[in-house]
Amino acid sequence: MPALAKNYTVIAPDLRGLGDSSKPLTGYDGKTVAEDIHQLVSQLGFKRIFLVGHDIGSFVAYSYAAAHPSEVKKLVIMDVPPAGFFPPGRPPFWWVLFHQTPDLPEALVQGKEIIYLSWFYHNFAYNPAAITQADINEYVSHYSAPGGMHAGFEYYRAFPQDVIQNQNYSKTKLTMPVLAVGGENSAVGGPNITMSSVVYGMKILAQNVQGIIVPNSGHWIPEERPDFVIKLLDNFFGGITIKTSK
């Protein structure tokens, strides 16, 4: 963030239910959360923005760009395509099904948040040391707060609603330049891939897509390859041509 802030005004809000944001019981679909962010951006006085989303943040970023296309100069989607636009034939991930189960995940994980969350931070990384124990402790302190894990699970429970919303949005392809970024060794995008899931999905949803596979990175691309990501974003926002993946 500090490196990007040298050249840009960087807004990195805690999404609804996450971090220090309030934790309502509902409203975790991409369209609703995107409107949260759009209202924030508007209140801050910005008319047109560069927009970046990673993981479920990609659902929010895509919804924002689809609902307000004239206000997004360029869009970056990292490692997870919008719901409903994964490559066909891929079985659902176990954690998605678990997180979508009503109430049970909250009951089983309560008091064990650090064990549960650490599994994802360690196993989804190609470079596990990129997310330090201090980082994990910070995440756990928020997720273990009242309503924290419930909010996290609610993002997954909103997937069916996201799919319907995205199918409606997809009738009009995005026209702004899009950078689709996947980790070479991502457990989400698939290990050792030539076209990641996010590149596949965004080529369906947008007209002008550049696909990038980040070498030596798992799912946590910004944490695992921060220098690479800073250069990537700076080049993309500055209009420099980027070598694309196949």
C-alpha positions in Angstrom: 0.0 0.0 0.0 2.7 2.6 0.9 4.5 2.0 -2.4 1.3 2.4 -4.5 0.3 5.4 -2.4 3.3 7.3 -3.7 1.6 7.6 -7.1 -2.1 7.0 -6.3 -4.8 7.7 -3.7 -5.3 4.2 -2.3 -8.6 3.3 -0.7 -8.5 -0.1 1.0 -11.7 -0.4 3.1 -12.7 -3.4 5.2 -15.7 -4.9 3.4 -19.0 -5.3 5.1 -18.6 -7.7 8.0 -14.8 -7.8 7.8 -12.1 -6.2 9.9 -13.4 -3.1 11.7 -16.5 -2.8 9.6 -19.9 -3.5 11.1 -21.2 -7.0 10.9 -24.9 -7.1 9.8 -26.6 -10.4 9.5 -27.3 -10.1 5.7 -26.2 -8.3 2.6 -23.0 -10.2 1.6 -23.7 -10.6 -2.1 -21.4 -8.9 -4.5 -24.0 -6.4 -5.7 -24.8 -5.2 -2.2 -21.2 -5.0 -1.1 -20.2 -3.3 -4.3 -22.8 -0.6 -3.6 -21.3 -0.1 -0.1 -18.0 0.6 -1.8 -19.5 2.8 -4.5 -21.2 4.9 -1.9 -17.9 5.3 0.0 -16.0 6.3 -3.2 -18.7 8.8 -4.1 -18.7 10.3 -0.6 -15.0 10.7 -0.9 -15.5 12.7 -4.1 -14.0 10.4 -6.6 -15.7 10.1 -10.0 -13.5 7.5 -11.9 -11.2 5.0 -10.3 -8.9 2.1 -10.9 -10.4 -1.0 -9.2 -8.7 -4.1 -7.8 -10.3 -7.2 -6.3 -8.7 -10.4 -5.0 -10.5 -13.6 -4.0 -14.1 -12.9 -3.0 -13.2 -9.2 -3.5 -13.3 -10.0 -7.2 -17.1 -10.6 -6.8 -17.4 -7.1 -5.4 -15.0 -5.5 -8.0 -16.8 -7.1 -10.9 -20.2 -6.1 -9.6 -19.0 -2.5 -9.1 -17.6 -2.4 -12.7 -20.7 -4.0 -14.2 -23.1 -1.6 -12.4 -21.0 1.5 -12.9 -18.9 0.9 -16.0 -18.3 4.5 -16.9 -16.7 5.1 -13.4 -14.1 2.4 -13.6 -11.1 3.3 -15.8 -9.4 -0.1 -15.5 -10.2 -3.3 -13.6 -7.9 -5.9 -12.0 -9.2 -9.2 -10.8 -6.9 -11.6 -8.9 -7.0 -15.4 -8.7 -10.8 -15.9 -8.4 -13.3 -15.3 -11.2 -16.7 -13.9 -10.4 -19.2 -16.6 -9.2 -20.6 -18.7 -12.0 -17.6 -18.2 -14.3 -15.2 -20.8 -13.2 -14.0 -23.3 -15.9 -16.6 -26.0 -16.5 -16.2 -29.5 -15.0 -14.4 -28.3 -11.9 -15.9 -29.9 -8.7 -16.8 -27.5 -5.9 -14.1 -26.9 -3.3 -14.8 -28.6 0.0 -14.5 -25.4 2.0 -17.1 -23.7 -0.2 -19.7 -26.4 0.6 -18.7 -26.3 4.3 -19.0 -22.6 4.6 -22.4 -22.5 2.9 -23.9 -24.9 5.5 -26.1 -22.8 7.8 -24.9 -22.3 11.3 -22.7 -25.5 11.6 -19.4 -23.8 10.6 -19.8 -21.1 13.2 -20.4 -23.8 15.9 -17.5 -26.0 14.9 -14.9 -23.2 14.4 -15.8 -21.2 17.5 -12.7 -21.0 19.8 -10.6 -22.7 17.1 -10.4 -19.7 14.7 -6.6 -19.6 14.7 -6.3 -23.3 13.8 -8.9 -23.1 11.1 -7.7 -19.9 9.4 -4.1 -20.8 9.7 -4.8 -23.9 7.5 -5.8 -21.7 4.6 -3.0 -19.1 5.0 -0.4 -21.9 5.0 -1.9 -24.3 2.5 -3.0 -21.8 -0.1 0.5 -20.2 -0.2 3.4 -21.2 -2.4 5.5 -19.2 0.0 4.0 -19.8 3.4 6.4 -17.4 5.1 4.8 -14.6 3.2 2.0 -14.4 5.7 3.6 -14.1 9.1 2.3 -15.2 12.5 1.7 -11.6 13.3 -0.4 -11.2 10.2 -2.5 -14.3 11.2 -2.9 -13.1 14.7 -4.3 -9.8 13.3 -6.8 -11.6 11.0 -7.8 -13.9 13.8 -8.4 -11.1 16.2 -11.1 -9.7 13.9 -12.6 -13.0 12.8 -12.9 -14.2 16.3 -14.8 -11.1 17.4 -18.6 -11.5 17.7 -20.1 -12.0 14.3 -16.8 -12.2 12.6 -16.8 -15.8 11.3 -20.5 -15.6 10.6 -19.9 -12.6 8.2 -17.0 -14.5 6.5 -19.3 -17.6 6.0 -22.1 -15.4 4.7 -20.0 -14.3 1.7 -20.0 -18.0 0.7 -23.7 -18.4 1.4 -24.4 -15.6 -1.0 -22.7 -17.4 -3.9 -26.0 -18.6 -5.5 -27.3 -15.1 -5.4 -24.0 -13.9 -6.9 -24.3 -16.4 -9.8 -27.7 -15.0 -10.7 -26.5 -11.4 -10.5 -23.4 -12.2 -12.5 -25.3 -14.0 -15.2 -27.5 -10.9 -15.6 -24.4 -8.6 -15.7 -22.7 -10.8 -18.2 -25.3 -9.9 -20.9 -23.3 -6.7 -21.4 -19.5 -7.3 -21.6 -17.2 -5.0 -19.7 -15.5 -2.6 -22.1 -12.8 -1.1 -19.8 -9.3 -2.7 -19.9 -9.2 -5.7 -17.5 -6.1 -7.4 -16.0 -6.8 -11.0 -14.9 -4.1 -12.2 -12.5 -3.6 -15.8 -11.4 -1.0 -17.4 -9.2 1.0 -20.1 -11.0 0.7 -22.5 -8.0 -2.7 -21.4 -6.7 -4.9 -24.0 -5.1 -7.9 -22.0 -6.3 -6.8 -21.4 -9.9 -5.1 -24.8 -10.2 -1.4 -25.7 -9.9 1.0 -25.2 -12.8 -1.5 -23.8 -15.2 -1.3 -22.1 -18.5 -4.6 -20.3 -18.2 -5.9 -19.7 -14.7 -9.6 -19.7 -13.7 -9.6 -16.0 -13.4 -8.3 -15.5 -16.9 -10.9 -17.9 -18.2 -13.8 -16.2 -16.5 -12.8 -12.7 -17.3 -12.4 -13.4 -21.0 -16.1 -14.3 -21.0 -17.1 -11.3 -19.1 -15.0 -8.5 -20.7 -13.9 -7.5 -24.2 -10.4 -6.3 -23.4 -8.6 -8.7 -21.1 -4.9 -9.2 -20.5 -4.1 -12.4 -18.6 -1.1 -12.7 -16.3 0.2 -15.7 -14.4 2.4 -14.8 -11.5 5.3 -17.2 -11.2 6.3 -18.6 -7.8 3.0 -17.6 -6.2 0.1 -19.4 -4.6 -3.3 -17.9 -4.0 -2.1 -15.0 -1.8 -0.5 -13.1 -4.7 -0.2 -9.6 -3.1 1.4 -11.1 0.1 3.6 -13.6 -1.7 4.8 -11.4 -4.6 4.3 -7.8 -3.4 7.1 -6.2 -5.6 5.8 -8.1 -8.7 2.2 -6.9 -8.0 3.2 -3.3 -7.4 5.1 -3.2 -10.7 2.2 -5.0 -12.4 -0.4 -2.5 -11.2 1.8 0.5 -11.9 2.4 -0.7 -15.5 -1.2 -1.5 -16.1 -2.6 1.7 -14.7 0.1 3.7 -16.5 -0.8 2.2 -19.9 2.3 0.1 -20.5 1.9 -3.0 -22.6 2.1 -6.2 -20.5 3.1 -9.6 -21.8 0.0 -11.7 -21.7 -0.5 -15.4 -20.8 -1.8 -17.9 -23.4 
